[in-house]
Amino acid sequence: MTTETTPIKNRYEFVLLYDVENGNPNGDPDAGNMPRIDPETGFGIVTDVCLKRKIRNYVDLVKGDAEGWKIYVKENTPLNTQQAIAYTRENIPVPKTDDERKKIRNDIEKISRLRRFMCQNFYDIRTFGAMMNTDVPAGIVRGPVQMNFSRSIDPIFQQEVTITRITVTEEGQDKTTEMGRKHVVPYGLYRVEGYISAKLANTKTANGEEKGTGFSEADLELFWKALEEMFEHDHSAAHGKMAARKLFAFKHDSDLGNAPSHKLFDMVKVEKKKTVDIPRKFNDYDWKIEGNAPAGVELIEKL
């Protein structure tokens, strides 16, 4: 097994700071696609699912459909279709009835083979895990990489902008233009915190078989790259100007870790400059690392 495919042996935590200017980082379909907020405080929110989608898109862009780097949760591709690939490659008949599905789910050897295939061939399963207990069952994978919701450093302002289109949708109308609305955040700096568990990547069973997802050093490097560059390949009129600003990684010298994650997160301090009333750019904020990393933990400024 090469270094590239060797499962990671160190636990990590990370903090990513990113901002949005005149864009909607994550619309809420239950609120007319307005930017998400915490209604009690007015702070902006971006879901973990939103960022995972951008990471998947980046990996798909970089790796294409290369063997071992495929994306499981992909547009216009049913999950059962993805899981059926594992059945074909492992020479296991795809179950057609409830009884056949029950037998597969209770067959530890077959489920382990299917689960292993999915981990080895789909990057996002190795990374984030997947619930594959569908009509084409392929097991349940708990991913080593997990992320919290992003939260803005300060309350955001949800701005609704009226726009005009110089043509109409249908013929025969007595108007030549149509009006629409666009929802944006004039400016917001967001912070997301995440965890990378080496144990969920490298754990083995009592008889030495792989139980972890196999998330490797190469997978980790691609993940860091995705966090740094995912917004560069996701530009759109709706998203506005979005950019990754700072990325801090805490590397433990063991797979179980050497310090509580919340204490590491607390070291990264970000606040609006005292001379700024309403922030409109990244330089309106100050950031600093407060204190020293605990013994057995290395702080790496990656961006």
C-alpha positions in Angstrom: 0.0 0.0 0.0 1.5 3.3 -1.1 1.6 6.5 1.0 -1.1 8.0 -1.3 -3.5 5.2 -0.5 -2.6 4.7 3.2 -5.4 5.7 5.5 -4.6 8.8 7.5 -3.2 8.3 11.0 -3.7 11.7 12.5 -6.8 13.4 13.8 -7.5 17.0 12.5 -9.8 19.9 13.2 -10.1 22.9 10.9 -11.5 26.4 10.7 -12.4 28.0 7.4 -13.2 31.6 6.9 -14.9 32.7 3.7 -16.9 35.7 2.6 -19.7 36.7 0.2 -20.2 40.1 -1.4 -23.5 41.0 -3.1 -24.5 37.3 -3.3 -26.7 34.6 -1.8 -24.4 32.0 -0.2 -27.2 29.5 0.7 -30.9 30.3 -0.1 -33.6 29.0 2.1 -36.4 27.4 0.0 -38.8 27.8 3.0 -38.3 31.6 2.9 -38.5 32.4 -0.8 -34.8 31.5 -1.3 -33.7 34.4 1.0 -30.2 34.0 2.5 -30.5 31.7 5.6 -30.3 33.4 9.0 -30.7 32.5 12.6 -34.0 34.3 13.3 -33.2 35.0 16.9 -29.9 36.7 16.3 -29.8 37.7 12.6 -26.5 35.9 12.0 -26.1 34.3 8.6 -26.1 30.5 8.2 -24.8 28.2 5.5 -25.6 24.5 5.9 -22.9 21.7 5.9 -24.8 20.2 2.9 -24.2 23.3 0.8 -20.4 23.3 1.3 -20.2 19.5 0.8 -21.9 20.0 -2.6 -19.2 22.5 -3.6 -16.5 20.1 -2.4 -18.1 17.3 -4.5 -18.3 19.6 -7.5 -14.6 20.6 -7.2 -13.5 16.9 -6.9 -15.6 16.0 -9.9 -14.1 18.9 -11.9 -10.5 17.9 -10.9 -10.8 14.2 -11.2 -13.6 13.7 -13.7 -14.7 10.1 -13.7 -11.3 8.7 -12.8 -11.3 5.3 -11.1 -11.3 5.6 -7.4 -12.4 9.3 -7.5 -16.0 9.1 -8.6 -18.7 11.1 -6.9 -21.6 9.2 -5.4 -24.1 12.1 -4.8 -24.2 13.4 -8.3 -26.7 15.4 -10.3 -29.1 13.3 -12.4 -27.7 10.0 -11.1 -29.9 7.9 -8.9 -28.2 6.5 -5.8 -29.5 3.0 -6.5 -27.8 3.2 -9.9 -24.5 4.0 -8.2 -24.9 1.1 -5.8 -25.8 -1.3 -8.6 -22.3 -0.8 -9.9 -20.9 -2.4 -6.8 -23.2 -5.5 -7.3 -22.0 -5.8 -10.9 -18.3 -5.5 -10.0 -18.6 -7.9 -7.1 -20.6 -10.4 -9.0 -23.6 -10.3 -6.7 -27.1 -10.4 -8.2 -29.1 -7.2 -7.6 -32.0 -8.0 -5.2 -35.4 -7.7 -6.7 -37.7 -8.6 -3.8 -38.0 -7.6 -0.2 -36.9 -11.1 0.9 -33.8 -10.8 -1.3 -33.0 -7.4 0.1 -33.4 -8.7 3.6 -31.0 -11.6 2.9 -28.4 -9.2 1.5 -28.6 -6.8 4.5 -28.1 -9.8 6.9 -25.2 -11.2 4.9 -22.3 -9.7 6.6 -19.7 -10.9 4.0 -21.6 -9.6 1.0 -22.5 -6.2 2.6 -18.8 -5.8 3.7 -17.7 -6.4 0.1 -20.3 -3.9 -1.3 -19.4 -1.4 1.3 -15.7 -1.8 0.7 -16.2 -1.3 -3.1 -18.2 1.9 -2.6 -15.6 3.3 -0.3 -12.7 2.5 -2.6 -14.4 3.9 -5.7 -16.4 7.0 -4.5 -14.4 9.9 -3.0 -17.4 11.4 -1.2 -18.3 8.2 0.5 -14.7 7.7 1.8 -14.9 11.3 3.0 -18.4 12.1 4.3 -19.9 8.6 4.5 -23.3 7.5 3.2 -26.6 5.8 4.1 -26.8 3.1 1.4 -29.5 1.0 3.0 -31.9 1.5 0.1 -33.7 -1.0 -2.3 -30.2 -1.8 -3.6 -28.5 -2.1 -0.2 -24.8 -1.5 0.1 -24.3 -0.8 3.8 -23.9 2.2 6.0 -20.7 4.2 6.0 -19.8 6.8 8.7 -17.5 9.3 7.2 -14.3 10.6 8.9 -14.9 14.2 7.7 -17.7 16.1 9.3 -18.6 19.8 9.2 -20.8 22.1 11.3 -23.1 24.8 9.9 -21.3 27.9 8.9 -22.2 31.1 10.9 -21.4 34.7 10.0 -19.1 36.7 12.3 -21.7 39.5 12.5 -25.5 39.7 11.8 -26.1 39.9 8.0 -28.6 42.1 6.1 -30.9 40.2 3.7 -31.3 42.6 0.8 -34.0 42.1 -1.8 -33.2 43.8 -5.2 -35.7 44.3 -8.0 -34.4 43.5 -11.4 -35.8 44.0 -14.9 -35.7 41.7 -17.9 -36.0 43.4 -21.4 -38.2 40.5 -22.8 -41.2 38.6 -21.7 -41.8 34.9 -21.2 -44.9 34.4 -23.4 -46.2 35.8 -26.7 -49.3 38.1 -26.9 -48.6 40.1 -23.7 -49.2 43.8 -23.5 -45.9 44.4 -21.9 -42.3 44.3 -23.2 -40.4 43.8 -19.9 -40.8 41.6 -16.8 -39.7 42.3 -13.3 -38.0 40.0 -10.9 -36.3 39.9 -7.5 -32.8 38.9 -6.4 -31.8 38.2 -2.8 -28.3 39.1 -1.7 -26.1 39.7 1.3 -24.2 43.0 0.7 -21.3 41.5 2.7 -20.8 38.6 5.2 -17.8 36.9 6.6 -18.6 33.3 7.5 -16.8 30.7 9.7 -17.2 26.9 9.5 -15.5 24.4 11.8 -14.9 20.8 11.0 -13.5 17.5 12.2 -11.4 14.7 10.5 -11.3 11.4 12.4 -8.4 9.1 11.6 -10.1 6.3 13.5 -13.1 6.3 11.1 -10.6 6.2 8.2 -8.2 3.5 9.4 -10.0 1.2 11.9 -9.7 -2.5 11.3 -11.8 -5.4 12.6 -10.5 -8.0 15.0 -9.3 -10.3 12.1 -7.5 -7.4 10.4 -10.1 -6.5 7.7 -10.6 -2.8 6.8 -13.5 -1.3 8.8 -12.7 2.4 8.2 -13.4 4.1 4.9 -9.8 4.2 3.8 -9.7 8.0 3.6 -6.1 8.5 2.7 -3.3 11.1 2.7 -4.1 11.8 -1.0 -7.8 12.2 -0.1 -6.8 14.7 2.6 -4.7 16.8 0.4 -7.5 17.0 -2.2 -9.9 18.0 0.6 -7.7 20.8 1.7 -7.4 21.9 -1.9 -11.2 21.8 -2.3 -11.7 24.0 0.7 -9.2 26.6 -0.7 -10.5 26.6 -4.3 -14.2 25.4 -4.3 -15.6 29.0 -4.6 -13.3 29.7 -7.6 -15.2 27.2 -9.7 -18.7 28.0 -8.3 -19.1 31.6 -9.4 -22.6 32.6 -10.5 -24.8 35.7 -10.6 -26.7 34.3 -7.7 -23.7 33.5 -5.5 -22.0 36.9 -6.1 -18.4 37.2 -5.1 -17.4 34.4 -2.7 -13.8 33.5 -1.6 -12.0 31.4 0.9 -10.0 33.8 3.1 -8.2 31.8 5.8 -7.9 28.0 6.5 -6.4 26.7 9.8 -5.8 23.0 10.4 -5.0 21.5 13.8 -3.0 18.3 13.3 -2.8 15.8 16.3 0.1 13.5 16.6 -2.3 10.5 17.2 -5.4 9.1 15.6 -7.5 9.6 18.8 -6.3 13.2 19.3 -4.5 15.1 22.0 -6.9 18.0 22.9 -10.6 18.7 22.9 -11.8 20.2 19.6 -13.7 23.1 21.2 -10.5 24.4 22.9 -8.7 24.4 19.6 -11.5 26.2 17.8 -11.5 28.8 20.6 -7.9 29.7 19.7 -9.0 31.2 16.4 -10.4 34.7 17.1 -12.1 36.8 14.5 -13.8 40.2 15.2 -14.8 43.4 13.4 -12.3 46.2 13.7 -13.3 48.8 16.3 -13.0 51.6 13.6 -15.6 49.8 11.4 -19.3 50.4 11.8 -20.7 48.3 8.9 -18.2 45.7 7.4 -18.1 45.5 3.7 -14.8 43.7 3.0 -12.5 41.1 4.6 -10.0 43.8 5.7 -12.7 45.2 8.0 -12.0 42.3 10.3 -9.0 41.3 12.5 -8.1 37.7 13.2 -5.5 36.2 15.5 -4.5 33.0 17.2 -4.9 33.3 20.9 -2.4 31.2 22.9 -0.3 28.2 21.9 -1.5 24.8 20.6 -1.6 22.1 23.3 1.1 19.5 23.5 0.8 17.0 20.7 -1.1 19.4 18.4 0.3 21.4 15.5 -1.4 24.4 14.1 -1.0 24.7 10.3 -2.1 27.9 8.5 -2.9 26.5 5.1 -4.4 29.7 3.6 
